[in-house]
Amino acid sequence: MDATMLMLTALGFVCGVTTGLVPGIHVNTAAPLAATLATLIEAPALGAAVFVCALSITHTFIDFLPATLLGVPDAETALAVLPAHRMMREGRGMEAIRLSGIASLFAVVVIVSSVPLVMAALSSLYPFIRYATPLLLVWCSLLTVFVHHTWKTRACAGSVFALSGAYGCIVFGSPWFGSDPLFPIFSGFFGISTLLVSLGTTSRIPEQDRDATMLLPRHAIVSSCARGTIAGSLVATLPGVGASQAAVIAQLFGQRAGSARSFIATCCSINTANALFALLVLFQFDKARNGALVQVQELLGSLTHHDMCILVATMVCAAGAAFATLHALASPLLAYATRIDYAKLSITGIAIQVLAIAALAGYRGLVMCAVAASIGMLPPLMGVHRTTLMAFLLVPVLSFTI
């Protein structure tokens, strides 16, 4: 990589840190702006693609910080918000953030080190994966309900699942809700509803353990990260199926002692693996699976071997810098959070999400969020898992694939 590419990698990294820290800015929203910015500074097409890729991979590391501190979710971190925010309230926020960084870096190392094997296997496995997707989604939907232990909780889970699925079909089936409703919806489902329920439970965030001793055994960390890397890579090959659906499947295998930490590791490795593996899918099949790679495809057309090598190297460099930055930012931000009354922190988190929704989606976004928050409060009140809320995505995707 020459000096221009390194400079654009650094610029994309800085923008990725910014978008990761600002609630409501999704990679799919930031990527077109990044591509436009790169064009304005007269970067070459490959340089603009480098800028976008550096931003996208950095974002997957940094977006865990607002999820942990403020309970602010997006489509990729939605399910991980709950255990991460809970760990912060227990004084283990640094452990959660450190675990997320390790998981994301694990995904990068594993995928990059296995690129030749992956490229050889993709062509033969792709038809089978596409054929199996509807069956996998049906199985996932059933397991989301029947993982509960009594018929009463199964009935409650089924009701929440049906309500969330119906809401998803309404939102995705009507142009009134806009083209990108996920931030308002997931803020309601997992962010605002969680903060509202927990407002009266904790008066102050406890002092955080700065050493961040990992309580999850090393073998459990590796297995959780490996499971997430595989799931994130698989869903990167499929149209209409993303990291959120992979996280639902992972959650169904996490109901055991220590599963909160295991699930954080799995979700974060899914998120990063999905972003990186989608680049390999773009090279192999000329199909863009996320907003960032749509921009890359528009800039470069079909990727050459040289293009792919440069973009993979860019993502590796940005991932290393993002890993270090995540840890550098975590300590002062957590220290500041401990000095604030938890009720004030929760209200701040709610206010930030409401303002971001109003700015990005207007009054329609606020309506979507209010309905989602009402539905999102049902699982804790009914004693069922919040994964039932992911029917919002599962049911529309299932209807599309069938």
C-alpha positions in Angstrom: 0.0 0.0 0.0 1.4 3.4 -1.0 1.2 6.6 1.1 -2.2 7.7 -0.5 -3.8 4.4 0.4 -2.4 4.5 4.0 -3.7 8.1 4.4 -7.2 7.1 3.1 -7.2 4.1 5.5 -6.4 6.4 8.4 -9.1 8.8 7.3 -11.6 6.0 7.0 -10.6 4.7 10.4 -11.2 8.1 12.0 -14.6 8.3 10.4 -15.4 4.8 11.5 -14.6 5.7 15.1 -16.9 8.7 14.8 -19.8 6.8 13.3 -19.3 4.0 15.9 -19.6 6.5 18.8 -22.6 8.4 17.4 -25.9 6.6 18.1 -28.0 6.0 15.0 -25.3 6.3 12.4 -25.3 2.9 10.7 -22.6 1.8 8.2 -25.3 1.6 5.5 -26.0 5.3 6.2 -22.4 6.4 6.5 -21.0 4.5 3.5 -22.6 6.6 0.8 -21.5 9.8 2.6 -17.9 8.3 2.9 -17.9 7.5 -0.8 -19.0 11.1 -1.6 -16.4 12.6 0.7 -13.7 10.4 -0.9 -14.8 11.7 -4.4 -14.7 15.3 -3.2 -11.1 15.0 -2.2 -10.4 13.5 -5.6 -9.3 10.1 -4.3 -8.9 7.4 -7.0 -11.6 4.8 -7.2 -9.6 2.2 -5.3 -8.7 4.8 -2.7 -12.3 5.7 -2.2 -13.1 2.0 -1.7 -10.2 1.7 0.8 -11.8 4.6 2.7 -15.2 2.9 2.8 -13.8 -0.5 3.9 -11.7 1.1 6.7 -14.7 2.9 8.0 -17.0 -0.2 7.9 -14.6 -2.5 9.7 -13.7 0.1 12.3 -17.4 0.8 13.0 -17.9 -2.9 14.0 -15.4 -2.5 16.8 -16.4 0.9 18.2 -20.2 0.6 18.0 -20.1 -1.6 21.1 -19.2 1.4 23.3 -22.5 3.3 23.1 -24.3 -0.1 23.3 -22.6 -0.8 26.7 -22.6 2.7 28.2 -26.0 4.0 27.1 -27.9 0.9 26.0 -28.1 2.2 22.4 -28.5 -0.6 19.9 -28.3 -1.0 16.2 -29.3 -4.0 14.1 -25.9 -5.7 14.7 -25.5 -5.0 18.4 -29.2 -5.2 19.5 -29.1 -8.5 21.3 -25.7 -7.9 22.8 -26.9 -4.6 24.4 -28.7 -6.4 27.2 -25.8 -8.5 28.7 -23.2 -5.7 28.0 -25.3 -3.0 29.8 -26.1 -5.4 32.6 -22.4 -6.2 33.1 -21.6 -2.5 33.3 -24.2 -2.1 36.0 -22.4 -5.0 37.9 -19.0 -3.2 37.6 -17.8 -5.4 34.8 -18.2 -3.0 31.9 -14.5 -3.1 31.0 -14.6 -6.9 30.8 -17.6 -6.7 28.4 -15.8 -4.2 26.2 -12.5 -6.1 26.2 -14.4 -9.3 25.4 -16.1 -7.5 22.4 -12.7 -6.3 21.1 -11.1 -9.8 21.4 -14.1 -11.4 19.6 -14.0 -8.9 16.7 -10.2 -9.3 16.3 -10.5 -13.1 16.5 -13.0 -13.0 13.5 -10.5 -10.9 11.5 -7.6 -13.1 12.2 -9.4 -16.4 11.4 -11.0 -15.2 8.2 -7.9 -13.5 6.8 -5.7 -16.6 7.7 -8.2 -18.9 5.9 -8.9 -16.9 2.8 -7.5 -19.5 0.3 -9.6 -22.3 1.9 -12.7 -20.1 2.1 -12.5 -19.1 -1.6 -12.1 -22.7 -2.6 -15.1 -23.8 -0.6 -17.5 -20.9 -1.4 -18.5 -21.9 -4.9 -19.4 -25.5 -3.9 -21.2 -24.6 -0.7 -23.2 -21.5 -1.9 -26.1 -23.4 -3.6 -26.6 -25.6 -0.6 -26.6 -22.7 1.8 -29.2 -20.8 -0.3 -31.4 -23.9 -0.4 -31.1 -24.5 3.3 -31.9 -20.9 4.4 -35.7 -21.1 4.6 -35.5 -24.4 6.6 -32.9 -22.8 8.9 -35.2 -19.7 9.5 -38.2 -21.9 10.2 -36.2 -24.0 12.7 -34.9 -20.8 14.3 -38.4 -19.4 14.6 -39.7 -22.5 16.3 -36.8 -22.8 18.6 -37.2 -19.2 19.7 -40.5 -20.1 21.1 -40.0 -23.7 22.3 -36.7 -23.0 24.1 -38.9 -21.8 27.0 -39.5 -24.5 29.5 -43.3 -24.3 30.3 -46.3 -24.2 28.1 -47.4 -20.9 29.7 -44.1 -19.2 28.8 -44.2 -20.8 25.4 -47.6 -19.3 24.8 -46.4 -15.9 26.0 -43.3 -16.2 23.8 -45.4 -17.2 20.8 -47.6 -14.2 21.3 -44.7 -11.8 21.4 -43.1 -13.5 18.4 -46.4 -13.2 16.4 -46.8 -9.6 17.4 -43.2 -8.7 16.5 -43.4 -10.6 13.2 -46.7 -8.9 12.3 -45.1 -5.5 13.1 -42.2 -6.4 10.8 -44.4 -7.3 7.9 -46.3 -4.1 8.3 -43.2 -1.9 8.5 -41.4 -3.6 5.6 -44.5 -3.9 3.5 -45.4 -0.2 3.6 -43.4 2.7 2.0 -44.7 5.0 4.8 -42.1 3.7 7.2 -39.2 4.6 4.9 -36.3 2.5 3.5 -34.2 2.1 6.7 -36.5 1.6 9.8 -34.0 -0.5 11.8 -32.6 2.1 14.1 -36.0 3.4 15.4 -37.3 -0.1 15.8 -34.3 -1.6 17.6 -34.0 1.5 19.8 -37.6 0.8 20.9 -37.2 -3.0 21.2 -33.9 -3.2 23.0 -32.7 0.3 24.0 -35.4 2.5 25.3 -37.6 -0.3 26.6 -34.7 -1.8 28.6 -33.7 1.6 30.1 -37.3 2.3 31.1 -37.7 -1.1 32.8 -34.4 -0.6 34.7 -34.8 3.0 35.7 -35.8 2.2 39.2 -33.4 -0.7 39.9 -30.0 0.9 40.3 -29.1 4.3 41.8 -25.5 4.5 40.6 -23.2 2.7 38.3 -20.7 0.9 40.6 -16.9 1.4 40.3 -15.7 -0.5 37.3 -13.0 -3.2 37.5 -10.2 -1.6 35.5 -8.1 -4.8 35.3 -11.0 -6.5 33.4 -10.1 -10.0 34.5 -11.8 -12.3 32.1 -14.2 -14.6 34.0 -15.1 -16.6 30.9 -12.6 -19.5 30.5 -10.2 -19.3 27.5 -11.7 -22.3 25.8 -15.2 -20.8 26.1 -14.0 -17.5 24.6 -12.5 -19.4 21.6 -15.5 -21.6 21.0 -17.9 -18.6 21.3 -15.8 -16.5 18.9 -15.5 -19.4 16.5 -19.2 -20.0 16.5 -19.8 -16.3 15.8 -17.2 -16.2 13.1 -18.8 -19.2 11.3 -22.3 -17.8 11.7 -21.4 -14.3 10.5 -19.5 -15.7 7.5 -22.4 -18.0 6.5 -25.1 -15.3 6.6 -22.8 -12.9 4.6 -23.4 -15.2 1.6 -27.2 -14.9 1.7 -29.5 -12.1 0.4 -31.8 -10.6 3.0 -30.1 -12.4 5.9 -27.7 -10.5 8.1 -25.9 -10.4 11.4 -29.1 -10.0 13.4 -30.5 -13.3 12.2 -27.2 -15.0 12.9 -27.3 -13.6 16.5 -30.8 -15.0 17.1 -29.5 -18.5 16.3 -26.4 -18.0 18.5 -28.6 -16.7 21.4 -30.6 -20.0 21.3 -27.4 -21.9 22.2 -26.4 -19.4 25.0 -28.8 -20.2 27.8 -26.4 -21.6 30.3 -24.0 -20.4 33.1 -21.8 -17.7 31.8 -23.9 -17.3 28.6 -24.0 -13.5 28.9 -20.2 -13.3 28.3 -20.3 -16.1 25.8 -23.1 -14.3 23.9 -21.3 -11.0 23.8 -18.2 -12.8 22.3 -20.4 -14.6 19.7 -22.4 -11.4 18.7 -19.3 -9.3 18.3 -17.5 -11.9 16.2 -20.6 -12.3 14.1 -20.7 -8.5 13.4 -17.1 -8.2 12.3 -17.0 -11.5 10.4 -20.1 -10.5 8.5 -18.5 -7.2 7.4 -15.2 -8.8 6.3 -16.6 -12.0 4.8 -19.0 -10.0 2.6 -16.0 -8.6 0.8 -14.9 -12.1 -0.2 -18.5 -12.8 -1.4 -18.3 -9.6 -3.5 -15.1 -10.8 -5.1 -16.3 -14.4 -5.7 -19.9 -13.8 -6.8 -19.9 -10.1 -7.7 -22.8 -9.6 -5.2 -22.8 -6.8 -2.5 -24.5 -7.9 0.7 -24.3 -4.6 2.7 -24.4 -0.9 2.1 -20.6 -0.4 2.3 -19.9 -2.9 -0.3 -22.6 -1.5 -2.6 -20.5 1.6 -2.6 -17.4 -0.4 -3.3 -19.0 -2.2 -6.2 -20.2 1.1 -7.7 -16.7 2.5 -7.4 -14.7 -0.5 -8.7 -17.2 -2.7 -10.6 -16.0 -6.3 -10.5 -13.0 -6.7 -8.0 -9.7 -7.9 -9.3 -7.2 -9.9 -7.2 -5.2 -6.8 -6.7 -8.3 -4.9 -5.5 -9.2 -7.6 -3.0 -5.7 -7.9 -1.6 -5.6 -4.1 -1.0 -9.1 -4.0 0.6 -8.4 -7.0 2.8 -5.1 -5.4 3.9 -7.0 -2.2 4.6 -9.5 -3.9 6.8 -6.7 -5.7 8.8 -4.9 -2.5 9.4 -8.1 -0.6 10.4 -9.1 -3.6 12.7 -5.8 -3.5 14.6 -6.1 0.3 15.1 -9.8 0.0 16.1 -8.9 -2.7 18.7 -6.4 -0.4 20.4 -8.7 2.6 20.2 -11.6 0.6 21.7 -9.6 -0.1 24.8 -8.2 3.4 25.0 -11.7 5.0 24.9 -13.3 2.5 27.3 -11.5 3.4 30.5 -12.2 7.2 30.5 -15.8 6.7 29.3 -16.5 4.1 32.0 -14.9 6.2 34.7 -17.1 9.1 33.7 -20.2 6.9 33.7 -19.6 5.9 37.4 -19.8 9.5 38.5 -23.3 9.9 37.1 -26.5 8.7 38.8 -27.9 5.7 36.9 -31.3 7.3 36.5 -29.7 10.3 34.8 -27.5 8.1 32.6 -30.6 6.2 31.6 -32.6 9.3 30.8 -29.6 10.6 28.9 -29.5 7.4 26.9 -33.2 7.6 26.1 -32.9 11.3 25.2 -30.0 10.7 22.8 -31.9 7.9 21.1 -35.1 10.0 20.7 -33.1 13.0 19.3 -31.2 10.7 16.9 -34.4 9.1 15.7 -36.1 12.5 15.2 -33.1 13.8 13.3 -32.7 10.7 11.1 -36.2 9.5 10.6 -38.5 12.3 11.7 -41.9 11.9 13.3 -42.4 8.6 11.5 -39.3 7.2 13.2 -40.7 8.4 16.6 -44.0 6.6 15.9 -42.1 3.4 15.0 -40.0 3.6 18.1 -42.9 4.2 20.4 -44.7 1.1 19.1 -41.5 -0.9 19.3 -40.8 0.2 22.9 -44.3 -0.9 23.9 -43.7 -4.3 22.4 -40.2 -4.4 23.8 -41.4 -4.1 27.3 -43.5 -7.3 27.0 -40.7 -9.9 27.3 -39.4 -8.9 30.7 -43.0 -8.4 32.0 -44.1 -11.8 30.7 -40.8 -13.6 31.6 -39.7 -14.6 28.1 -36.5 -14.1 26.2 -36.1 -10.9 24.2 -35.0 -13.0 21.2 -38.7 -13.3 20.4 -38.6 -9.7 19.3 -36.3 -10.7 16.4 -39.4 -12.1 14.7 -39.6 -8.5 13.4 -36.8 -9.5 11.0 -37.2 -13.3 10.8 -40.8 -13.4 9.6 -40.4 -10.9 6.7 -37.2 -12.5 5.6 -38.8 -16.0 5.8 -41.7 -14.8 3.7 -39.3 -13.3 1.2 -37.1 -16.5 0.9 -40.1 -18.8 0.6 
